[in-house]
């Protein structure tokens, strides 16, 4: 019997949201989960789709679970295809939000902190995140960004709307 099932690529669907307030984004410093691909990285808030959820339903649920906030104003900004280099491809639905209600709660995945947008690139973030954060800052229209990693932390290629971008990494 062939091991075909072991060779099947894995895909996942997720959301990521950057809540904005007074020139800062709410960032999550991922420090809690063991074997977390985002361990020690700073990211926005979000997570994986549950069965039958739309991207909007997922982002609303995940933001509420991770922050305590209920979004009242948000924008669907783009789709980011992450190719890990480890056989996993994630289709991440990227949102920003500038309206929310409620009180911030503790997050069981790490520490939440409001970080000035101009300071975020100084944090330990994924190289590809710098690309889509720049697109958000530039108010780029809805985009598709494909980020290919080498199975570790190195970004090996990036395509914006199907066109290759320079990543700074040379092979």
C-alpha positions in Angstrom: 0.0 0.0 0.0 1.4 3.4 -1.0 1.9 6.1 1.6 -0.1 8.6 -0.5 -2.0 10.1 2.5 1.3 11.0 4.2 2.3 13.0 1.2 -1.0 15.0 0.9 -0.3 18.7 1.5 -2.1 20.2 4.5 -4.1 23.5 4.3 -5.7 25.6 6.8 -7.9 28.7 6.9 -7.4 31.5 9.4 -8.0 35.2 10.1 -5.7 37.9 11.4 -6.8 41.3 12.5 -5.0 44.5 13.5 -7.1 46.5 15.8 -6.1 50.2 15.5 -6.3 52.9 18.2 -4.5 56.3 18.3 -1.8 55.3 15.9 -1.1 51.9 17.5 -2.0 48.3 16.7 -3.0 45.7 19.3 -0.3 43.1 19.1 -0.1 39.7 20.6 3.3 38.5 21.8 3.0 34.7 21.4 4.8 33.2 24.5 2.5 30.6 25.9 1.8 27.6 23.6 4.4 24.9 23.2 5.3 23.9 19.6 3.8 27.2 18.4 5.0 28.2 14.9 4.6 31.8 16.2 6.5 31.2 19.4 8.1 34.5 20.6 6.8 36.4 17.6 4.5 39.4 17.7 1.4 39.1 15.5 -2.1 40.5 15.2 -5.0 38.6 16.8 -7.0 35.9 15.1 -7.1 32.2 14.5 -8.4 29.3 12.6 -11.9 28.9 11.1 -14.5 26.7 12.8 -16.8 24.6 10.6 -19.0 26.6 8.3 -17.7 30.0 9.4 -17.2 32.9 7.0 -14.0 35.0 7.3 -16.1 37.7 9.0 -17.6 35.3 11.5 -14.2 33.9 12.3 -12.5 37.2 12.8 -15.4 38.5 15.0 -15.2 35.3 17.2 -11.4 35.2 17.4 -11.0 38.8 18.3 -13.7 38.4 21.0 -12.0 35.3 22.4 -8.5 36.7 22.4 -9.1 40.3 23.4 -12.5 40.6 25.0 -13.4 43.3 22.3 -16.4 43.1 20.0 -15.6 44.6 16.6 -18.0 47.4 15.4 -16.0 48.6 12.4 -13.6 46.4 10.3 -12.3 46.0 6.8 -11.3 42.9 4.9 -8.0 43.9 3.4 -6.5 40.9 1.7 -5.7 37.2 1.5 -2.2 36.1 2.5 -1.1 32.6 1.4 1.6 31.3 3.7 3.6 28.4 2.3 5.6 27.1 5.3 8.1 24.9 3.5 7.0 22.1 5.9 4.1 20.9 3.8 1.5 23.2 5.3 -0.2 26.1 3.4 -2.3 28.5 5.3 -4.8 30.9 3.7 -5.0 33.8 6.1 -7.8 36.4 5.7 -6.4 39.8 6.8 -8.5 42.5 8.5 -8.0 45.8 10.2 -10.5 47.2 12.7 -10.9 50.8 14.0 -14.1 50.3 16.0 -14.7 48.0 18.9 -16.4 47.9 22.3 -15.8 46.1 25.6 -13.0 45.7 28.0 -9.6 44.2 27.1 -9.1 40.8 28.7 -6.1 38.5 29.2 -5.2 36.3 26.3 -4.3 32.7 26.9 -1.9 32.7 24.0 0.4 35.5 25.2 0.5 39.1 26.1 -1.5 41.8 24.4 0.1 45.2 24.0 -0.8 48.4 22.1 2.3 49.2 20.0 2.8 52.4 17.9 2.5 51.3 14.3 5.9 53.0 13.6 7.6 50.8 16.2 6.2 47.4 15.0 9.1 46.6 12.6 11.5 46.7 15.6 9.6 43.7 17.1 10.3 40.1 16.4 7.8 39.7 13.6 7.8 37.5 10.5 9.6 38.9 7.5 6.4 38.5 5.4 4.4 40.4 8.0 6.5 43.5 7.2 5.3 43.3 3.6 1.5 43.2 4.4 1.9 45.7 7.2 3.4 48.1 4.7 0.5 47.4 2.3 -1.9 48.2 5.1 -0.1 51.5 5.9 -0.2 52.4 2.2 -3.9 51.8 2.1 -3.4 49.3 -0.8 -6.6 48.0 -2.3 -7.7 44.5 -1.6 -4.7 42.3 -2.3 -3.5 38.7 -2.6 0.0 38.1 -1.1 1.8 34.8 -1.3 4.7 34.3 1.1 6.9 31.2 0.8 9.2 30.2 3.7 12.0 27.7 3.8 10.6 25.6 6.6 12.2 27.8 9.1 12.0 31.6 9.6 13.5 32.6 6.2 11.2 34.2 3.6 12.4 32.9 0.2 9.8 34.5 -2.1 6.8 36.8 -2.1 4.2 37.5 -4.8 1.8 40.4 -4.7 -1.3 39.9 -6.9 0.7 37.3 -8.8 3.8 39.4 -9.4 7.2 38.6 -7.7 8.4 41.0 -5.1 12.0 41.5 -4.0 12.4 40.1 -0.5 15.9 41.0 0.3 16.9 37.3 0.5 19.2 35.9 -2.2 19.7 32.3 -3.1 
